[in-house]
Structure formats: structure tokens, C-alpha cells
Amino acid sequence: MSLTRTCSRVRVGKNVSDRFAIRNGLKKGDALSPMLFNFALEYAIRRVQVNQDGLKLNGTHQFLAYADDVNILERSIHTPKENAETLVAATREIGLVVCADKTKCTVMSREQNAGRIHSVRIYNSTFERVKKFKYLGTTLTNQNCITEEIKSRLKSGNACYHLVQKICLLGCYPKI
């Protein structure tokens, strides 16, 4: 269900705001919302894949997309910027917005100068360059090093073990 021609109010404590119009979007919790979002994002990604210069593995361009997380993998430093520009333009065309504050970029390369590239500017948005980031729970680094990921998993495993150990100790003593 579309939210066009819908009004809303916000309550903070006992205060209620004036009515305001909701101009676009989908109703949260509506079963159709994720499907409509996926159709829109699929359209935008297909627009980017028209560029034939991108990285191809097994005959397909390399985009990693899960929900609203999209990764663009390319073989050169310049192609991702072009493809990101195309993606931003395609999403704007259908009413989606790429959030620059949440968008990061990194260059994973054995080339020494590759990591020195600064933030990427696309239209009026700047995408911050980072040395590492998490994608679907996995830490990826610009040096393509798994040490950070191993440390993170060991830390999580140890925390889980100690939590379960306390629970098991509490339940193992017979009541007298």
C-alpha cells in the first residue's frame, strides 16, 4: 500500500504534533513493501550492468546485493565510480535515495597506490573511503586480510562461551 495522500502525527510524551502529509514511501510492515523495493532496486542494478567494462566472473557482472546493501566489484579504480554514478542516477529516477552517510568505498588491491585514493564524490554526495568495513557480518579490509575477521569471530565466540558457561553453572547445581 502506497503512502501517497496519507497524513500522520507524531506523539512525544503527552504532546501531539500537527498533521503532516507523507509524500512517498511504503507502509512499514506491509507484505508487499519488500517486494516493491526489490523490484525497484533490481531495475537500478540492471541499469548499471549495461556498462560492459565491469568485472565479470562466470559471465556475469559482479554486484553483491542483499536487501538494501549493494557492493560493486570492479577490476579498475575508475569503473566503480562510473557505475556508482549510474546507480545513483537510476535510483533517483525511481524515487530511491542512496544515503551518502551510510555509503562507504574502499579499494582492495595489491597495488601500493590503490589505497591512497580519497573519498569519492558523486553528484552532490561524498562517499567516505575506509580501510575496512563489515558486509553481512564479515569484516573486509583494503589489504584483503582475514586477520581482522578471525579476531572478531574469536572475540564473539569467547563472549558466547563465557555467557553459556555462566548459564550452565547456574543450572548444574542440585537444589537442596
Protein Blocks (a to p, Z undefined) as FASTA:
>chain_A
ZZehiacdddehjbccdddddfbdcdehiaklmmmmmmmmmmmmmmmmmpmkbcceehia
cdddehjaccdddfbfklmmmmmmmmmmmmmmnopacdfklpccddddfbfklmmpccdd
ehjbccdddfbdceehiacdfklpaklmmmmmmmmmmmmmmmmmmmmmmmmpccZZ
